[in-house]
Amino acid sequence: MSSPQSGDDDLRDGAISHELFRRVMASFVTGVTVVTTRSRGEIRGMTANAFMSGSLDPPLCVISVGLTARMHAHLIEARHFGVNILARGQEELIHHFAGNPLERVDLKYEYAGKTPLFAHAYATLAAKVIARHPCGDHSLFVGHIFAMRHFEDVAPIVLHVGHLASLTHAQDRRADPIVSFW
């Protein structure tokens, strides 16, 4: 990055406010997931968008969970988690698992081992926790993926600057070149 211009306070070391951090990070379009696990005999879930692939070989993923989130303790105890990538029509689940419970939520689960997964998500994966790393006020949980599923006939939900949208492609996806970062 080039050196900041005189008067450009946002680029100086130490000038990153929580508000600026949130605004900049929210400008990155991301998918919306619900992380699930089974802990203390109950299914637990948390809406999250801090999810990424970690490695192709072995298949790893990473989730970031706040230290004060109830899910943090459940993940440490359970040592496994599911990631449910949500599809159009599942917006109510985002709110439900973000701490705004709805009285009637029709949830159907399938299991990969002990890990509960939504039966009707855009895509799901199940992982065993193999590492946890401190990351400021969060922990990064690294999961070794042991099961995955993907549905092609539904559109995923994305999040941009606090607004939900559904991702659709303008043309036939089979004609698009596939971008690969692997």
PyMOL commands that set and color helices and strands:
alter all, ss='L'
color gray80, all
select helices_A, chain A and resi 9-11+18-26+70-78+91-96+173-175
alter helices_A, ss='H'
color red, helices_A
select strands_A, chain A and resi 30-31+33-39+42-48+51-55+60-66+80-85+109-112+115-118+123-135+138-150+157-160+163-166
alter strands_A, ss='S'
color yellow, strands_A
deselect
rebuild
show_as cartoon
